[in-house]
Amino acid sequence: MITHPSYTVEPWSLRETGLNLDVLAQSESVFALSNGHIGWRGNLDEGEPHGLPGAYLNGVHEKHPLPYAEAGYGYPESGQTMINVTDGKVVRLLVDDHPCDLRYGRLLSHERVLDFRSGVLSRTARWTSPGGRTVRITSRRLVSFTQRAVAAVVYQVEPEDGPASVAIQSELVANEQLPRAGGDPRVAAAIESPLTAEERYAEDTRLRLVHRTERSALRVGAAADHIVEGPEGTRWSAQCEADVSRLTVTADLTPGQPLRLVKFVAYGWSAERSLPSMHDQVDGAVAVAVSTGWDGLVAAQREYLDRFWAGADVVVEGDAQIQQAVRFALFHVLQAAARGENRAIPAKGLTGTGYDGHSFWDTESYVMPVLTFTAPEAVASALRWRHSTLPAARERARQLGFAGAMFPWRTIEGAECSAYWPAGTAAFHINADIALAVVRYIAATGDGDFERGVGLDLLVDTARLWRSLGHHDPEGVFHIDGVTGPDEYSAIARDNLYTNLMARQNLLAAADAATRHPDRADELGVDDEEAAGWRDAAARMALPYNEELGVHEQSAGFTHFQRWDFEATPPENYPLLLNYPYFDLYRKQVVKQADVVLAMLECPYAFTEEDKARNFAYYEALTVRDSSLSAACQAVLAAETGHLRLAYAYLGEAALMDLDDLEHNTRDGLHIASLAGTWIALVGGFGGLRWHLGHHERPDVLGFAPRLPETLSRLVFTVQLRGRRLKVDIGPAQVRYRLVDGEPLTVLHHGEPVTVTAGAPLDRPIPPAPARPEPQQPRGRRPEHPGEAEEPQEP
């Protein structure tokens, strides 16, 4: 996208200077607006042309049967798919009876701008209709961060070269026709006309539709109201059908006479509320929006984002693409989570239907670390959603024969939706990923009430799962067998290193939390014997290591597998999972995505510096990055082990995953975890941020080990920690730590404790990176940062 000639590189916005139908679906994803509750894809106001029309509500889905050639015990019976709900952003235009469809007539100019500071998507177009009349169209659109149920559009049309009869049709439309879904026909059936009409209304300038899903039994309401500004003689009327409620505004315009429509839309959904309750809810929300007015919504949006950027902005000097990309990333990560309010954070946010709208482990492992330091209230909200699904997770654990809770690999409402056991059910590490997110949030905020309640519940149930899943061998070593780690090319393994290290961390965190809150531990049935069992399993956890090679094994015996023949693998055969049988992948040394490397990021205390260097080099030669989740982790460990140029290349891959459409699926929605990985690569990689949360000697001390690659001249970021804001300003030779506000804070600078006080910035020199041989990647898989790919031009 960003390399398309219609896109410009700007520090605080994404600008498209021409309409290109060849990347229309991708543009709808990158221009999507959301607040974590409502999601509107960046479709053109007029509805067509489109790549994938989309309006979403977090949690609204339909169920469908899951197919199996042969059924088996424990297989999930139904899937869940996010559906397109009532679309409230459609504003159709007719000029002298010609529908405004930019594929016809003549498009003289077209520009869209997504402003990261205002949270507003603006559009300007000049179009000559097939009848020869030229009009200027402007629109502005937002999904409100401050009024959770509300979105709004301002749409204006004005003739340029003579009088025109104009009609604007503002719609609420349900069951929009979607592109034909490929693959499973059951999924196609679930998302094709998923809404059954219950109520329709249209009177004066007000519209309303209420629908219900058939299988998931969710009621969805949408209401709209309008302010019309036009010349004398402007008229309007309202009509409704089962799936469309429409306001039609007509006016005879002359040059200099615009017709302006302000549209306020409100949404609501529930599995429990009655029809009268639902229409009252959306009517009330839209009435508040009208009272606030467009200007009031914009002002509140800007104020909200000003507060966010004050504690979250990242300044990058030396690479304009990365500067734009990291702000684009932070904006969309915020949009995915800000007002989710006890709902999940889907892998694609609310930008498209990729992955069926499911939430995975990458929410806790990639998105939550960023939000913990920039918008911690969103982390608490998402973890409360996990907590609300505990009954389903406990039932799933019982079904599989285990104690505690077994959280699903992929889900919307809490039930497991993965129909593929090796890369789904067997990926037990999601339990520990959730536990670490709990520990990280509590350590960053000091939220004691959360720890006593939601936090302890999650830690206890996840710990119980590990204790029942693993076993002690005759020598007393604790093993966890038959699991899949982050690398989905190695399934049903024994003692996956990442899983075991994370489980160890989980067990100790649960035991410590139970000790801090004995009354609540009693309520949960945790006694001294159970807590001691957790500590014993943690102390005796198997951590596979190859003494001959001097590296940790991804799983027991992994380094003895035959290596994948990378030399005989042509570039067009990546990703491997689409061109080779899983059976072959599972029995070879080939890594889809960071696994041991991720373990070194999440559990840094478990490795020496030499361990990290050897492990990184070994697994770098095996990792093909057939997942968008890999590059950010590799960037961090490349930077830590002294390979700054390589880290910079991986940063570019993570940052431009969607802006460059690197995996050719941005049309289905953005990769929220990879976007979060942009921050992780910058702050964790070149900022060296580490938090040894599993290290009992100093668990709450935040550490930094900053170093910049030659291409970057400066990196500035802010982290929020227990009511403080710490700004870290990194240059080529020194770093400045400045406490913006709050009590004095002790951090580590390259292992040295330093205390920062408000009003007294602290400067420290940056030691040189260690000199080590450059690690090798599989043939054809070395990353190249776009900024370094081209040879320098002669002057």
C-alpha positions, 0 to 999 in steps of 0.5 A, a space after each residue: 500500500 504505502 509503496 503504491 504511488 497514490 500513498 504518501 509518507 507523512 508523520 501523522 496521517 495516511 494519505 491516498 491521493 487517488 482512487 485505485 480499484 486494484 487496492 480498494 479492499 486493502 485501502 478499506 482495511 487501512 482506512 478502517 475506523 473503530 473504537 473496540 466496540 464498533 468497527 467501520 471498514 473504510 468503504 466509500 461513502 456511496 457504498 459502491 464500488 467496494 472490496 468488502 463492505 463491513 460494519 462490525 460490533 465486537 462480539 456479534 457473530 453467528 455459529 456454524 457446524 464445524 466439518 470433520 471427515 471423521 469426528 473424534 472425542 473432544 472436537 469442537 462441534 460449532 464454529 463462530 464467525 464475525 458477521 457484517 451487522 447493520 451498515 450505518 455509514 452508507 450515504 448514496 448520491 444521485 446527480 441528475 438521476 445518475 448514481 454516484 459510482 466512481 467507476 462511471 463518468 469521470 473521476 477528476 480527483 480523489 483523496 482520503 486522509 486518516 489523521 491519527 491525531 484527530 481520529 477522523 477519516 476525511 475524503 474529497 472527490 471531484 466527479 463528472 457524472 455520465 450526464 456531464 455535471 461536475 460535483 465536489 464531494 467532501 465527507 468526514 467520518 469518525 467512530 467515537 472514542 468518548 461515546 462508545 455506541 456512536 459513529 458519525 458522518 458529515 457528507 456534502 455535495 456541491 455542483 461546480 459547473 452548473 445547476 444540478 438536481 441532487 438526491 442524497 440517500 442516507 441508509 441503515 442497511 442490513 444483510 449487505 451483499 458480500 463477496 462470495 466466501 471461499 472454502 467452507 460452505 458452512 461459513 458462507 451460509 453463516 455470514 450470508 444474510 445472517 440477520 433476521 428483521 425484528 423491527 423497522 422504523 423511519 420517520 422525519 430524520 430518524 431511522 432504526 432497524 433491529 435484527 436478530 441472529 438465528 443460531 447465536 440468538 443475538 439482538 442487534 439494533 442500529 439507529 440514525 438521526 440527521 441534520 440537513 443543511 441545504 438551500 430553500 426548497 430542500 426536502 426529505 422523506 423517510 422510508 423503511 423495509 425489513 433490511 433498509 431504513 432510508 432518509 432521502 434528501 433532495 435539492 436543486 443546487 447551483 455552484 456555491 450552494 452545497 447540500 450538507 448532511 450530518 449523520 449520527 449512528 448508534 449501535 447496540 447488541 445483546 443476547 438478553 435484552 428485549 426488543 423494546 429495551 434495544 430500540 430504547 438503547 440505540 434511540 437514547 445513544 443517538 439522541 445524546 450524539 445529536 445533542 453533542 453535535 458533530 463539532 462536539 464529537 470531533 473535539 472530544 475525539 481530539 482530546 481523547 487522542 491528545 491524552 493517548 499520544 501524550 503517553 504513547 507516542 514514539 518519535 523516530 528520526 532517520 526513517 520517515 516510513 517507520 515514523 508513519 508506520 509506528 503511529 499508524 500501528 499505535 492508532 490501530 492498536 488503540 482502535 482495536 481495544 480502547 472501548 472494547 469494555 470486557 470484550 475480546 481483542 480480535 486478531 484483525 481488530 474490527 477492520 475485517 473478517 479475517 480469521 473469522 473475527 477470532 481472538 488468539 494468544 497474540 492478544 495477550 503476547 503482542 497487543 497487551 504488552 503495548 497497551 500495558 505501557 500506553 493504555 492499561 485500562 484496555 488491558 484490564 478490560 480484555 482480561 476481564 473478558 477472559 475471566 468471563 469465559 472461565 466457566 467455558 474454559 473450566 468445562 473444556 479442561 474437564 472434557 479433556 481430562 484436566 483440572 483448572 481451565 483450558 482456554 481456547 486457541 481461537 474464539 469469539 464468545 469463549 468456546 473453542 472454535 479450532 477444528 485442527 487439534 495439533 495447531 489448536 487444542 494442543 497449543 496449551 501455551 495460551 494459558 500461560 500467555 494469559 497468566 503473563 498478561 495478568 502479571 504484567 498488568 498488575 506489576 505495571 499498574 499496582 492494581 491490587 483489587 484486580 489481582 485479588 479478584 480477576 487476576 487470582 482467579 485466572 492465575 489459579 485456574 491456569 496453574 491447575 491446568 499445568 499441574 494436571 497436564 504435566 507429570 514427574 518422571 522417576 528422577 523427579 523432573 517435571 515434563 509437559 508432553 504432547 503440546 504445540 508451542 508458538 511454532 506451528 510447524 512443530 506439533 504434539 511435542 514433548 517439553 516445548 521450551 517456550 511452553 515449559 518456561 511460561 508454565 513455570 512462570 505461571 505456576 510461581 505467579 499463582 503460588 505467590 499471588 495465593 500467598 499474598 491473598 490467603 482469604 481469596 485463596 481459601 475461597 478458591 480452595 488453594 491450600 498450602 499443599 497445592 501451592 507447594 505442588 506448583 512450586 515443586 513443578 516449577 523448580 523441576 521443570 524440564 528445559 531441553 538443552 543440547 550440550 553438544 551444540 550449546 543451544 536450548 532445544 525448541 522441544 525435546 529432541 528437536 535438534 536431532 531432527 533432519 534439517 529442512 532442505 532450504 536449498 531445494 525450496 523455491 521462493 514460490 513455495 512459501 508459505 510452506 504450509 500451503 505447499 508441503 504436508 504438515 507431516 513433513 514439516 512436523 518431523 523436520 528442523 524448520 520453524 514457522 515463527 519465533 519460538 525459542 526466540 520468543 521464549 528469550 523475549 518473554 522469559 529473559 531471566 532464564 538465559 545468559 547473554 551467551 545463551 541468547 547469542 547462540 540460540 538466536 544464531 541457531 534458530 535464525 538459520 531455521 526460521 522461515 517467517 511464514 507468520 506475521 508474528 515472527 519478525 517483531 520477536 526476531 527484531 528484538 533478539 537481533 538487537 539484543 545480540 548485537 545485530 542492529 542492521 538485521 534488527 532494523 530489517 525485521 522492524 521494517 517487515 513488522 511495521 509494513 506488514 499491512 502498509 505494504 500488504 506483505 502477506 497479500 491478505 490485508 484485504 481481510 483486515 489488519 494484522 493487529 499483533 504485527 502492528 503491535 510488533 512495530 512498537 515491540 521492535 522499536 521499544 523492546 529492540 532498540 530501546 532494550 525494554 525488558 521486565 524480568 517478571 519471573 525473576 524473584 530477586 527484582 521482579 518489578 524493575 524495568 530495564 533498558 538497554 538502548 542501541 540504535 542502528 546506523 540508519 536511525 539518529 533518534 528514538 523517543 518513547 514514553 512508558 506509563 508505570 504505576 502513575 508515572 510517565 517515563 520518557 526515554 530519548 535515545 541518540 547514537 551515543 547516549 540516552 536521556 531518561 526523563 520522568 515526566 510526572 510521578 514519584 522517583 523511579 528506579 530502572 536498569 540501564 544496561 544492567 546498572 540501577 539508576 533512579 530518575 526524578 521528575 525535573 532532573 533528567 538523567 543522561 547515560 552513555 550507550 555502550 557499543 554492541 557486542 561484535 558477533 558473526 552475522 547469523 544466516 537465514 534460510 535461503 531466500 528468507 533474509 529480510 530486507 528493509 525497504 529503506 535499505 533495499 535500493 542501492 544509493 543513487 549517484 549524485 
